[in-house]
Amino acid sequence: MFTFQACCKINLGLKVTGCRPDGYHNLQTILYPVPLCDDITVEESETDILTLTGIPVGGIPGDNLVLRALRMLRDKGFAIPHLHIRLHKNIPNGAGLGGGSSDAAGMVRELNRHCALGMSDEEMERSVAPLGADCPFFVRCKPVYAEGTGNVFSPANVNLGGMHILLVKPQESVSTREAYAMTQPRMPETPLAKLVRHPIGEWRELVSNDFERSVFPAHPVIREIKEQLYAMGAAYASMSGSGSCVFGLFQGKPVTSGLFEGMFVYGAQL
């Protein structure tokens, strides 16, 4: 038996730069890990079982990404025994935080370790890419500048260590497909990798998420959350991915009492 945690991520800026023949989109973004984690316990069993607890995820259990990751490894010829997987969800779905992708990548990473599969980080990144665009990032869970579909990585010159983060997700979610359909791809004049070199106090005017232009009119509550985070003193606030979660970065610990009633709220120091 083994237990591990699967963290989530935020996007520091997100630029949709073009459409691809395969139906995906090219983008520029910085993926940054956040210590909000799902908890996963794995042990041998007579048959494959997935037990879900915590935040409801919906959907068909057999389609859960952790089981798809397990099937993918077996399809590659790895002899992995039947497993009972207990997945406790702390990361909300439909938030733009990559929780499902993190679970899948973590499953591959930990099975590689505990079952001695012998896969390198690069091999794992290639293997999990078909499971989701964010999956390769979660193999290593280190800040990266991402291009392509989000799977071409280079070092990110960003360190948020010591800052406080607040994640706020309203009850409504955003369809990723809908968000992309309403976004017009365009190449930014200045690459995102250069923009984040500015002091974080200047990011509000420089580092933006292209999805906000189409998502905010359709989901005004998400815009209101971002405005509230700035009113609370955030140095920078943005929607993560295609939403609906919004994050704020603060120099000190923010006070949230009486705010964001009925919403998912998580705070931590990075």
N, C-alpha and C positions, 0 to 999 in steps of 0.2 A: 504494500500500500504506500502511496505517496500523496502529498498535498502540496499545492502551489497556488499562487495568486496571479491573476491576470489584470494588469493595470489598464487604464484608459489613456486617451490622448486628447490634446487640443490642437487646433490649427492656428498658428500665428500667421495670419494672412492666408488668402487662398485666391489664386488667379486662374481662371479657366482660359487657357490660351489657344485651344483648337479642338476640332472634332477629328476622330480617327475612323478609318474604314471598318474597324471591328465593332463600332458602336460606342466605344469608350471615349473619354475626353482627355486631352493633355492638360496638365495643370502645373502650377508652381505653388508650393506651400512649405511651411516649416511644421513638422510634426514634433510635438513636445510631450513627453510622458507625464502623467499626473497620477499621484498615489491613491486614487480611488480604484479599488480592485474587486473583481469577482473572486470567490474562494472555490477551489476545485479539489476534490478528493477522488482518487482513483484506486480501485482494488480489483483483483481478479475475481471472476464470477463464472457461473455456468453458461450465461448468455449475456449479450450486451444489454445493459440497462442504463438509462439516463434518468436521474432523479433531480427535479428542478425545485428550488426553494428561493425565497427572497422576492425580489421585484418580479411580478409576472412578465413573461416574455411573449406569450401568445404563439401562434403558429403551430405547426405539426412537430412534435418532439423528434421524430425521425429525421427531420430536415435540419435540426440544430447543427450549427457549424462544428461543434466538438465531435459529433458523430460522423459528420462528413469528413473531418480531418482524419479520424480513425480509419474510415473506409478508404480514404486516399492512400494512407500508408500501406494498408493491406494490398490494395491494387498494385502498388509498386513492388510487391513481393515480400514485404517484411512480415515475419511470423509473429503476430501480436495476439496474445490470448484474449478471450472474452473478458470484458471489463464492466464493472459497475462504476459509473461516473456520477458523482454527486456535485452538482453545480449550484452554488448559492449566488444569486445575482444581486449585486450591489450597484452595478452600473445600469442606468435606465436605457431601454431600447429607444430607437428613433430619436436619438439625442445629438448625433454627430460626434460621439465620443469613441466609437469603434469597439464597443464592448464585445460584441459577438466575434469580431475579427481577432481580438485579443485572446478570447477563449480558445479559438481554433489554433492560432499560432502557438499559444502556450502549451496546448495539448501536444502538438508536434514536437516542440522543443523538449518537453519533459519526457515524452516517450522515447525520444532520441537518446536522452541521457540515461533513463532508468532501464531501457531495453537494449542499450548498447547498439543502436542502429548505425552509428558511424557517419552520420550526415554532418557536413560542414554547415556553418551559418549560411553561406551562399546557397548551398543545395536546399536547405530548409526554406529560404526566402523564395527560391524558384518554385518549390513544391507547393507552398501555400498561396501563391499569387492567384491561381484560379478560384480560390475560395472567397476572395474579396480583395478589393484594391488596397485596403489598409493592412491586410494580413502580413505582408513582408516586413513592415516596420516593427511589428510586435515580436518578431523573432529575437531582436536585440534590445528593443525598448530604450533607445538612446536618441537624443535630439538629432534630427537630420533635416537637410534641405531636400525636398522631394520634387522630382519632375516626372515626365512621362505620365502614366496613369496614377502616379504616386508611389512607384516602385523603383525609380532610378534615384539613388541616394548619393549625397555628398555631405561632408561635415557641415553642421550648422554652427555659425559663430554667435550663439545665443546661450546665455546662462541666466536663468531666473532664480537661481539659488538664493534663499532667504526671503523671497517675496511670498506674499499670501495670495492664494487663489480662492475665488468663490465661484462655484458652478451653480447655475439656476436653470431649471428646465420646467416649462409650463406643462400642463397636462396634455396639450395637443402636441402632435408630432408632425414632421414634415417628410413628405415623400421625396427621396433622393432623386428618383426619376423625374418627378415634377419639377424639382429645383433646377436640374440640368436643362430640362426642356424650356424653361423660362429664362435661361441665361444665355446671353450672346457672347460667344468666345471672342477674345481679343488679346493681343500680345501687349503687355504693359510696357510703357516707355522705359521704365527702370526696373530691372529684375528685383524680385522680392528679396533675394539674398543680400542685395546692397541696401535696401530700405531698412532692414532690421539692424543695420549697423548704427543707425541713429539712436540717440538716447530714447528710452522707453517713453518719456514724456512727450516725444514728438510722433509716436506711432499713431496716435488718434487721427492725424491728418494724412499719414503716409501708408500705413499698413492696413489694408482693407480686405474684406471677404466679398468676392463678387456675388455670392449667393444672396447677400443681404438686400441687394437692389430689387430682387424679385420676390424674396420670401417675406420681407417686412410688410409690403402692401397686403399680401394675402393673410398674414398672421401678425396683426398689429401688436399683440401681447409680447412678441419676441423683441420688437423695437422698444417697447416700454421697459422691458427688463434691462436692455442695454443702457437706456437713458437713466434708469434708476441706479445702475452700478456706477455710472459717471457721477451722478448726484451724490453718491456715497463717498466719492473721493478716489475712485479707481484711476490708476495711472494709465491703464489701457483696458478696453472692453471690446469684445467681439463675439459674434456667433461662431460656434465651432462646426466645421464641416458644413453640411447643408442644414444644420439645426436638428432639433429646436433648442438645444442647450446654448446658453450664453455664459461666458466666463468673464470675470473681472480680475485684474492683477493689481494688488495693493501693496504699498510699502509697509503698512501695519495691518493688524488683524481687524477686518471690518465688523461692524455691529449690524446684525440683521434682525434684531427683535422687532416684531410687528410687521415685517416686510415679507413679501413673496408667499403669502398664505395659500395653502393648497398646492404648492409647487415642490418639486424636488430641489433640495438645497444641500450643497456639500462644500465645506471649507477646509483648507489645509495650508501648511507652510511648505513651500517647495524647497 
